[in-house]
Amino acid sequence: MTTAKTPLTDFVVPSYPLPPPAVAERIQKQPECRLLWAILQDGIESYMKYAFATSRRGKRLFAETEQWIMQDDHTWLCSFVSICHTLGLEPDYLRSGLKRWRAQGSQVGLKQAA
């Protein structure tokens, strides 16, 4: 009997992150917020997908995504910070959660390699 391995992301975050209720209401009422949510969700999914990449392409995509998330650019509408503020989310809270998730994932990888 073989057991399928469950990806790390299934333990840490749901496979399809749901917006908080206040954000969900905004997304339903305002199409532009729905677009911003999709951009934010894609960025977070890319961060998680490529966080432990070993290929040159994967590492580049992770670096680009990480730079987008960590940058404090308030002037660009589609910056991480601007999207978070528009949706009523705290960017530093999301950043710290992603950093913590990545640190936990790297610890799991080190334990498996040992």
C-alpha positions as CSV (number, residue, x, y, z in Angstrom):
1,M,0.0,0.0,0.0
2,T,1.5,3.3,-1.1
3,T,0.8,6.6,0.6
4,A,0.7,9.8,-1.5
5,K,2.8,12.5,0.0
6,T,1.0,15.7,0.9
7,P,2.6,18.9,-0.1
8,L,4.0,21.1,2.7
9,T,1.6,23.9,1.7
10,D,-1.4,21.8,2.6
11,F,-0.3,21.7,6.3
12,V,0.6,25.4,6.5
13,V,-2.0,27.2,4.4
14,P,-5.1,26.0,2.6
15,S,-4.5,25.1,-1.1
16,Y,-6.8,28.0,-2.1
17,P,-6.4,30.9,0.4
18,L,-9.7,32.5,1.2
19,P,-9.9,36.2,1.8
20,P,-11.0,37.5,5.2
21,P,-14.8,38.2,5.4
22,A,-14.4,42.0,5.0
23,V,-12.1,41.5,2.0
24,A,-14.4,38.9,0.5
25,E,-17.3,41.4,0.7
26,R,-15.2,44.1,-1.1
27,I,-14.2,41.6,-3.8
28,Q,-17.8,40.7,-4.4
29,K,-18.9,44.3,-4.7
30,Q,-16.0,45.8,-6.5
31,P,-14.5,44.1,-9.6
32,E,-11.2,46.1,-9.3
33,C,-10.8,44.5,-5.8
34,R,-11.4,41.1,-7.3
35,L,-8.5,41.8,-9.8
36,L,-6.2,43.0,-7.0
37,W,-7.0,39.9,-4.9
38,A,-6.1,37.7,-7.9
39,I,-2.8,39.5,-8.3
40,L,-2.0,39.1,-4.6
41,Q,-3.0,35.5,-4.6
42,D,-0.9,34.8,-7.7
43,G,2.1,36.5,-6.0
44,I,1.7,34.4,-2.8
45,E,1.2,31.2,-4.7
46,S,4.4,31.9,-6.8
47,Y,6.3,32.7,-3.6
48,M,5.3,29.3,-2.2
49,K,5.8,27.4,-5.4
50,Y,9.3,28.6,-6.0
51,A,10.5,29.1,-2.4
52,F,12.6,25.9,-2.6
53,A,13.3,25.8,-6.3
54,T,16.6,24.4,-7.4
55,S,16.4,25.3,-11.1
56,R,17.8,28.6,-12.4
57,R,14.4,29.6,-13.7
58,G,12.6,28.7,-10.4
59,K,15.2,30.6,-8.4
60,R,14.8,33.7,-10.6
61,L,11.0,33.5,-10.3
62,F,11.3,33.3,-6.5
63,A,13.7,36.2,-6.4
64,E,11.3,38.4,-8.5
65,T,8.3,37.4,-6.4
66,E,10.1,37.9,-3.1
67,Q,11.3,41.3,-4.2
68,W,7.7,42.3,-5.2
69,I,6.5,41.2,-1.7
70,M,9.2,42.8,0.3
71,Q,9.4,46.1,-1.5
72,D,7.7,49.1,0.1
73,D,6.5,50.8,-3.0
74,H,3.4,53.0,-2.3
75,T,3.5,54.7,-5.7
76,W,2.6,51.8,-7.9
77,L,-1.0,50.6,-7.9
78,C,-0.1,46.9,-8.3
79,S,2.7,46.9,-5.7
80,F,2.2,44.4,-2.8
81,V,1.8,47.2,-0.3
82,S,-0.7,49.1,-2.4
83,I,-2.8,46.0,-3.0
84,C,-2.8,45.1,0.7
85,H,-3.8,48.6,1.7
86,T,-6.6,48.7,-0.9
87,L,-7.9,45.4,0.3
88,G,-7.6,46.3,4.0
89,L,-4.8,43.8,4.7
90,E,-1.7,44.3,6.7
91,P,1.3,43.8,4.4
92,D,3.8,43.2,7.3
93,Y,1.6,40.5,8.8
94,L,1.5,38.7,5.4
95,R,5.2,39.1,4.9
96,S,6.0,37.7,8.4
97,G,3.7,34.7,7.8
98,L,5.4,34.0,4.5
99,K,8.9,34.3,6.0
100,R,7.8,32.0,8.9
101,W,6.3,29.5,6.4
102,R,9.6,29.4,4.4
103,A,11.8,29.0,7.5
104,Q,9.6,26.1,8.6
105,G,9.8,24.5,5.2
106,S,13.5,24.8,5.0
107,Q,13.8,23.1,8.4
108,V,11.6,20.3,7.2
109,G,13.8,19.9,4.2
110,L,16.9,19.8,6.3
111,K,15.4,17.1,8.6
112,Q,14.4,15.0,5.6
113,A,17.9,15.3,4.1
114,A,19.6,14.1,7.3
